[in-house]
Amino acid sequence: MLRTVSKINFRFFAVDFVKIKNHNVEVIMLFIRKSLIFIAGTLFRFVLFFSISITAIVLVYSDNQYIKNVLVENQVYDRFLKSLIETNKDQKISSGQSVKIGDPEIRKIILEAFPADKLKASTETVIDNTYSWLEGSSKELLFTIDLTENNQKLADGLSSFGISRLKTLPICTEYNSSVDPFSAQCQPKNFNFESEQSILREQLLSGAGLFENPIYTQDIITKNSQDNSTKEDIQKLPDYYRLAKITPFIAVFILTLLAVFIMLITKNKRYGAWTIGRALTSTGISVIIFTFIFSFVFPRFSGSLPILQTTGQGIDAVLNDTATDFGVDYAKTVIKVALPITAVGFLLVYFSKKREQKSKFKNLNKRAGIISSNEQLRKPTTKPREKPPIQSSESSDTKPARTTKSKKYRKIPKKEI
């Protein structure tokens, strides 16, 4: 008898142990699944956030014509030289002379020697050659900006200005072996203005300042670098550029793999779609809000983007306006990319929730009478719930019994009297 009882107890104990073990395994597997969903969702948001930014960069800055249009719209070629003169107005034309760049006559001569069309043609040539090098059409970055003709025109104008100024001065009473047309107070007797103008022109062309290095090549980029690391980094730019152009496709591939992984590890497809939709919606809204504040709200108070704080005068104003246009166009593109992503995420969330509400299996245990009304709910709520079809006496919708005793007599109607 004791052996039989012990065997029965052991069997019950073994069954309970198996149940506990299975329950622990289920808990561990649930924890692992939720952890994987969290990690995959976080990685999905991270990749999506940066892929939106990189896609906008590629869409905006991979077009060389766009760069040209922004420079024209901001009147860079007309404003650049004027701003440069204003910034360096106290600089002398050449060493040993008193005439400054900011003088009205000199300002006019410089603007005529370097017209905006010449600056535009030179700049667009550099842009086209740079993009050809980045896209692989040319093996090396090569460009040449030749300002020799412009410098000669500038020297002609300055020498003519100096000699004209010298002609208006009174004749000197004392002999001077050397005469500076830009600072002299009188003109020497029997002065040969034509030959002196030619000499002055050659002196200007061989001097420093504006006339130094009239030809600019691609070597100007690495001119001030002290080591070869800068040159090596520049040589890698085409590889970085081509990688950036295919990055959006790589990001889409990674996001697709993460979305499939989320769908596989979630308990059902509806919950997987809801998880992906929530990630798309939250990331898209975050990108839009961040971009709007950074690119449209801050500039209203500071006059420029937060990373482009300048004096707002001279050459700084030109650079600030141009950089702001580049930043605003980039921000608009980011919002245009993020909006459809947000819309797709919202639709996924909406339809997955809508399907859940119309599910015919919702509250099946109550409608089938499997649970009683006095069973505790796991998630208490203030919302009214339907009563199950089987109710216990502890929670019944029937009216309570009358506490007063029933009358033993009835009132006789008048018609029966």
C-alpha positions as CSV (number, residue, x, y, z in Angstrom):
1,M,0.0,0.0,0.0
2,L,2.8,2.4,0.9
3,R,4.7,1.6,-2.3
4,T,1.5,2.3,-4.3
5,V,1.0,5.6,-2.6
6,S,4.7,6.6,-3.1
7,K,4.6,5.7,-6.8
8,I,1.5,7.8,-7.2
9,N,3.1,10.8,-5.4
10,F,6.2,10.4,-7.5
11,R,4.2,10.5,-10.6
12,F,2.4,13.6,-9.6
13,F,5.7,15.2,-8.6
14,A,7.2,14.3,-12.0
15,V,4.3,15.8,-13.8
16,D,4.6,19.0,-11.8
17,F,8.3,19.1,-12.4
18,V,7.8,18.8,-16.2
19,K,5.2,21.5,-16.1
20,I,7.5,23.9,-14.2
21,K,10.3,23.1,-16.5
22,N,8.2,23.7,-19.6
23,H,7.0,27.0,-18.1
24,N,10.5,28.2,-17.4
25,V,11.5,27.3,-21.0
26,E,8.6,29.3,-22.3
27,V,9.5,32.3,-20.2
28,I,13.1,32.2,-21.4
29,M,12.1,31.9,-25.0
30,L,9.6,34.8,-24.6
31,F,12.4,36.9,-23.1
32,I,14.8,36.0,-26.0
33,R,12.1,36.8,-28.6
34,K,11.3,40.2,-27.0
35,S,14.9,41.0,-26.8
36,L,15.5,40.2,-30.4
37,I,12.5,42.2,-31.4
38,F,13.8,45.2,-29.5
39,I,17.3,44.9,-30.9
40,A,16.0,44.5,-34.5
41,G,13.6,47.4,-34.1
42,T,16.3,49.7,-32.7
43,L,18.7,48.7,-35.5
44,F,15.9,49.3,-38.0
45,R,15.3,52.8,-36.7
46,F,19.1,53.6,-36.7
47,V,19.6,52.4,-40.3
48,L,16.4,54.2,-41.5
49,F,17.4,57.5,-39.8
50,F,20.8,57.7,-41.5
51,S,19.6,56.3,-44.8
52,I,17.2,59.1,-45.1
53,S,20.0,61.7,-44.6
54,I,22.3,59.9,-47.0
55,T,19.6,59.6,-49.6
56,A,18.9,63.3,-49.4
57,I,22.6,64.1,-49.7
58,V,22.9,62.0,-52.9
59,L,19.7,63.4,-54.4
60,V,20.8,67.0,-53.8
61,Y,24.6,67.2,-54.2
62,S,25.2,64.5,-56.9
63,D,23.9,67.0,-59.6
64,N,26.6,69.4,-60.7
65,Q,24.0,71.6,-62.4
66,Y,22.3,72.1,-59.1
67,I,25.5,73.5,-57.7
68,K,25.8,75.9,-60.6
69,N,22.2,77.1,-60.2
70,V,22.6,77.9,-56.5
71,L,25.7,80.0,-57.3
72,V,23.8,81.9,-60.0
73,E,20.7,82.4,-57.8
74,N,22.8,83.9,-55.0
75,Q,24.6,86.2,-57.4
76,V,27.9,84.8,-56.2
77,Y,29.8,85.9,-59.3
78,D,28.6,89.5,-59.0
79,R,28.9,89.7,-55.2
80,F,32.1,87.7,-54.6
81,L,34.7,90.2,-56.0
82,K,32.9,93.2,-54.5
83,S,32.8,91.4,-51.1
84,L,36.4,90.4,-51.5
85,I,37.4,94.1,-52.1
86,E,35.4,95.2,-49.1
87,T,37.0,92.6,-46.9
88,N,40.6,93.6,-48.1
89,K,39.9,97.3,-48.7
90,D,43.0,98.3,-46.6
91,Q,45.4,96.1,-48.4
92,K,47.9,97.8,-50.7
93,I,48.1,97.0,-54.4
94,S,51.8,96.2,-54.1
95,S,54.5,96.5,-51.5
96,G,56.0,100.0,-51.1
97,Q,52.9,101.8,-52.5
98,S,50.1,103.7,-50.7
99,V,47.2,103.1,-53.0
100,K,44.7,100.7,-51.4
101,I,42.2,98.2,-52.9
102,G,39.3,100.0,-51.3
103,D,39.8,103.3,-53.1
104,P,36.9,104.1,-55.5
105,E,39.0,104.4,-58.6
106,I,40.9,101.2,-57.9
107,R,37.7,99.4,-57.1
108,K,36.3,100.2,-60.5
109,I,39.5,99.1,-62.3
110,I,39.5,95.7,-60.5
111,L,35.8,95.1,-61.2
112,E,36.4,95.8,-64.9
113,A,39.5,93.6,-65.0
114,F,37.7,90.6,-63.5
115,P,34.1,90.5,-64.9
116,A,31.5,88.2,-63.4
117,D,31.3,86.2,-66.7
118,K,35.0,85.2,-66.4
119,L,34.5,84.1,-62.8
120,K,31.4,82.1,-63.7
121,A,33.2,80.3,-66.6
122,S,36.2,79.4,-64.5
123,T,34.1,78.2,-61.6
124,E,31.8,76.0,-63.7
125,T,34.8,74.5,-65.4
126,V,36.2,73.5,-62.0
127,I,32.8,72.1,-61.0
128,D,32.4,70.0,-64.2
129,N,36.0,68.6,-63.9
130,T,35.5,67.8,-60.3
131,Y,32.3,65.8,-60.9
132,S,33.9,64.0,-63.9
133,W,36.7,63.0,-61.6
134,L,34.3,61.9,-58.8
135,E,32.2,59.8,-61.2
136,G,35.2,58.1,-62.7
137,S,35.1,59.7,-66.1
138,S,38.7,61.1,-65.6
139,K,41.4,59.4,-63.6
140,E,42.8,62.5,-62.0
141,L,41.4,65.9,-60.9
142,L,42.6,68.4,-63.4
143,F,41.6,72.0,-63.8
144,T,43.3,75.3,-64.7
145,I,42.2,78.8,-64.0
146,D,44.3,81.3,-66.1
147,L,44.0,84.9,-64.9
148,T,47.0,86.2,-66.9
149,E,44.8,88.2,-69.3
150,N,42.8,89.7,-66.4
151,N,46.0,90.6,-64.5
152,Q,47.4,92.3,-67.6
153,K,44.1,94.3,-67.9
154,L,44.4,95.2,-64.3
155,A,48.0,96.3,-64.6
156,D,47.0,98.5,-67.7
157,G,44.3,100.1,-65.7
158,L,46.4,100.8,-62.6
159,S,49.4,102.1,-64.5
160,S,47.1,104.4,-66.5
161,F,45.5,105.6,-63.2
162,G,49.0,106.3,-61.7
163,I,50.2,108.2,-64.7
164,S,47.0,110.2,-65.0
165,R,47.3,111.1,-61.4
166,L,50.9,112.2,-61.9
167,K,49.9,114.5,-64.8
168,T,47.5,116.4,-62.6
169,L,50.3,117.3,-60.0
170,P,52.4,120.5,-60.1
171,I,55.9,120.4,-61.5
172,C,58.6,119.6,-58.9
173,T,61.0,122.3,-57.9
174,E,63.6,119.8,-56.9
175,Y,65.0,116.9,-58.8
176,N,63.8,113.4,-57.7
177,S,65.6,110.3,-59.0
178,S,62.6,108.0,-58.3
179,V,59.0,108.8,-58.6
180,D,56.0,106.8,-57.3
181,P,53.0,107.8,-59.4
182,F,50.6,106.6,-56.6
183,S,52.2,108.6,-53.8
184,A,54.1,111.5,-55.5
185,Q,53.2,115.1,-54.6
186,C,54.6,116.6,-57.8
187,Q,55.7,115.6,-61.3
188,P,59.3,115.8,-62.4
189,K,60.4,118.1,-65.2
190,N,60.7,116.6,-68.7
191,F,59.0,113.4,-67.5
192,N,58.4,110.8,-70.2
193,F,54.9,109.6,-69.2
194,E,54.6,106.9,-71.9
195,S,57.8,105.1,-71.1
196,E,57.2,105.4,-67.3
197,Q,53.7,103.9,-67.8
198,S,55.2,100.9,-69.5
199,I,57.8,100.5,-66.7
200,L,55.1,100.9,-64.1
201,R,53.0,98.2,-65.8
202,E,55.9,95.7,-65.8
203,Q,56.6,96.5,-62.2
204,L,53.0,95.7,-61.3
205,L,52.9,92.4,-63.2
206,S,56.2,91.3,-61.6
207,G,55.1,92.3,-58.1
208,A,53.2,90.5,-55.4
209,G,49.6,90.9,-54.1
210,L,46.9,90.6,-56.8
211,F,49.5,89.8,-59.5
212,E,51.1,86.8,-57.8
213,N,50.4,83.4,-59.3
214,P,47.9,84.3,-62.0
215,I,47.5,80.6,-63.0
216,Y,45.7,78.3,-60.5
217,T,45.6,74.5,-60.9
218,Q,44.4,71.5,-58.8
219,D,47.6,71.7,-56.8
220,I,46.2,74.7,-54.9
221,I,44.1,72.2,-52.9
222,T,47.1,70.6,-51.3
223,K,49.4,73.6,-51.4
224,N,49.4,74.2,-47.7
225,S,49.4,70.6,-46.5
226,Q,52.5,69.5,-44.7
227,D,52.2,65.7,-45.2
228,N,51.0,63.3,-47.8
229,S,48.0,62.2,-45.8
230,T,45.9,65.0,-47.3
231,K,46.7,64.0,-50.8
232,E,45.9,60.4,-50.0
233,D,42.5,61.4,-48.6
234,I,41.8,63.4,-51.7
235,Q,42.6,60.5,-53.9
236,K,40.0,58.4,-52.0
237,L,37.2,60.9,-52.6
238,P,35.9,59.2,-55.8
239,D,35.6,55.9,-54.0
240,Y,33.6,57.6,-51.2
241,Y,31.5,59.4,-53.7
242,R,30.5,56.2,-55.6
243,L,29.9,54.4,-52.3
244,A,27.6,57.2,-51.2
245,K,25.6,56.9,-54.4
246,I,24.9,53.2,-53.8
247,T,24.4,53.6,-50.1
248,P,20.6,54.1,-50.4
249,F,20.2,50.8,-52.1
250,I,22.4,49.1,-49.5
251,A,20.2,50.6,-46.8
252,V,17.0,49.4,-48.5
253,F,18.4,45.9,-48.6
254,I,19.4,46.0,-44.9
255,L,16.0,47.4,-43.9
256,T,14.3,44.6,-45.9
257,L,16.3,41.9,-44.1
258,L,15.4,43.5,-40.7
259,A,11.7,43.7,-41.6
260,V,11.6,40.1,-42.7
261,F,13.4,39.1,-39.5
262,I,10.9,41.0,-37.4
263,M,8.0,39.4,-39.2
264,L,9.5,35.9,-38.5
265,I,10.2,36.3,-34.8
266,T,6.9,38.1,-33.8
267,K,4.0,36.0,-32.7
268,N,2.0,36.8,-35.8
269,K,2.2,38.8,-39.0
270,R,-0.2,41.5,-37.7
271,Y,2.0,42.3,-34.7
272,G,5.1,42.2,-37.0
273,A,3.5,44.7,-39.4
274,W,2.5,46.9,-36.4
275,T,6.1,46.8,-35.1
276,I,7.6,47.8,-38.5
277,G,4.9,50.5,-39.0
278,R,5.6,52.0,-35.6
279,A,9.3,52.1,-36.4
280,L,8.7,53.8,-39.8
281,T,6.3,56.3,-38.3
282,S,8.4,57.3,-35.3
283,T,11.6,57.6,-37.2
284,G,10.0,59.6,-40.0
285,I,8.4,62.0,-37.6
286,S,11.6,62.4,-35.6
287,V,13.6,63.2,-38.8
288,I,11.0,65.7,-39.9
289,I,10.8,67.5,-36.6
290,F,14.6,67.6,-36.1
291,T,15.2,68.9,-39.7
292,F,12.4,71.5,-39.4
293,I,13.7,72.9,-36.2
294,F,17.4,72.8,-37.2
295,S,16.9,74.2,-40.8
296,F,13.9,76.5,-40.6
297,V,13.4,77.6,-37.0
298,F,17.0,78.4,-35.8
299,P,17.9,80.5,-39.0
300,R,14.9,82.8,-38.3
301,F,16.6,83.9,-35.0
302,S,20.3,83.7,-36.0
303,G,20.1,84.6,-39.7
304,S,22.1,81.5,-40.6
305,L,22.4,77.8,-39.9
306,P,23.7,77.0,-36.4
307,I,27.0,75.6,-37.8
308,L,27.5,78.6,-40.1
309,Q,27.7,81.5,-37.6
310,T,29.5,84.4,-39.5
311,T,29.9,88.1,-39.2
312,G,27.3,88.6,-42.0
313,Q,29.5,91.1,-43.8
314,G,31.7,91.1,-46.8
315,I,32.8,87.7,-48.1
316,D,31.1,86.1,-45.0
317,A,27.7,87.2,-46.2
318,V,28.1,85.6,-49.6
319,L,29.4,82.4,-48.1
320,N,26.6,82.4,-45.5
321,D,23.8,83.0,-48.1
322,T,25.1,80.3,-50.4
323,A,25.6,77.7,-47.6
324,T,22.2,78.5,-46.2
325,D,20.6,77.8,-49.6
326,F,22.5,74.5,-49.8
327,G,21.3,73.6,-46.3
328,V,17.7,74.6,-46.9
329,D,17.5,72.6,-50.1
330,Y,18.9,69.6,-48.3
331,A,16.4,70.0,-45.5
332,K,13.5,70.1,-48.0
333,T,14.8,66.9,-49.6
334,V,15.0,65.2,-46.3
335,I,11.4,66.1,-45.5
336,K,10.3,64.9,-48.9
337,V,12.0,61.5,-48.4
338,A,10.7,61.2,-44.8
339,L,7.1,62.0,-45.6
340,P,6.2,58.9,-47.7
341,I,8.1,56.7,-45.2
342,T,6.0,58.1,-42.4
343,A,2.8,57.6,-44.4
344,V,3.6,54.0,-45.1
345,G,4.3,53.4,-41.4
346,F,1.1,55.0,-40.4
347,L,-0.9,52.9,-42.8
348,L,0.8,49.7,-41.5
349,V,-0.1,50.7,-37.9
350,Y,-3.7,51.7,-38.8
351,F,-4.6,48.5,-40.8
352,S,-2.9,46.2,-38.3
353,K,-4.9,47.7,-35.5
354,K,-8.1,47.8,-37.6
355,R,-7.8,44.1,-38.3
356,E,-7.3,43.4,-34.7
357,Q,-10.6,45.1,-33.7
358,K,-12.6,43.2,-36.3
359,S,-11.1,39.8,-35.4
360,K,-13.8,37.2,-34.8
361,F,-11.7,35.5,-32.2
362,K,-11.6,38.5,-29.9
363,N,-13.0,37.8,-26.4
364,L,-13.8,34.2,-27.5
365,N,-13.2,32.9,-24.0
366,K,-15.9,35.1,-22.6
367,R,-18.4,34.6,-25.4
368,A,-18.0,30.9,-25.1
369,G,-18.5,31.0,-21.3
370,I,-15.1,29.5,-20.5
371,I,-14.3,32.0,-17.8
372,S,-16.6,33.2,-15.0
373,S,-17.2,36.8,-14.1
374,N,-15.4,36.6,-10.8
375,E,-12.1,35.7,-12.5
376,Q,-9.5,38.4,-12.1
377,L,-8.4,40.2,-15.2
378,R,-4.7,40.5,-15.9
379,K,-5.0,44.0,-17.2
380,P,-7.6,45.9,-15.2
381,T,-9.3,48.8,-17.1
382,T,-12.0,51.3,-16.6
383,K,-13.6,50.6,-19.9
384,P,-16.9,48.7,-19.7
385,R,-16.6,45.0,-20.6
386,E,-19.2,42.5,-21.8
387,K,-20.4,40.1,-19.2
388,P,-19.7,36.4,-19.9
389,P,-22.7,34.2,-20.7
390,I,-22.1,32.1,-17.5
391,Q,-22.2,34.1,-14.3
392,S,-21.6,33.1,-10.8
393,S,-23.7,34.2,-7.8
394,E,-21.0,36.5,-6.7
395,S,-21.4,38.7,-9.8
396,S,-24.8,38.5,-11.3
397,D,-26.8,41.0,-13.3
398,T,-30.2,39.7,-11.9
399,K,-32.1,41.8,-9.4
400,P,-31.5,41.2,-5.8
401,A,-34.2,39.5,-3.7
402,R,-36.7,41.7,-2.0
403,T,-36.0,42.3,1.6
404,T,-39.6,43.0,2.6
405,K,-42.0,40.2,3.1
406,S,-44.8,39.6,0.6
407,K,-48.2,40.8,1.6
408,K,-50.6,38.0,2.6
409,Y,-53.6,39.8,1.2
410,R,-54.3,41.6,-1.9
411,K,-56.3,44.7,-2.6
412,I,-59.7,43.8,-4.0
413,P,-60.6,45.8,-7.0
414,K,-63.8,47.9,-6.8
415,K,-65.4,45.9,-9.6
416,E,-65.3,42.7,-7.5
417,I,-67.0,44.3,-4.6
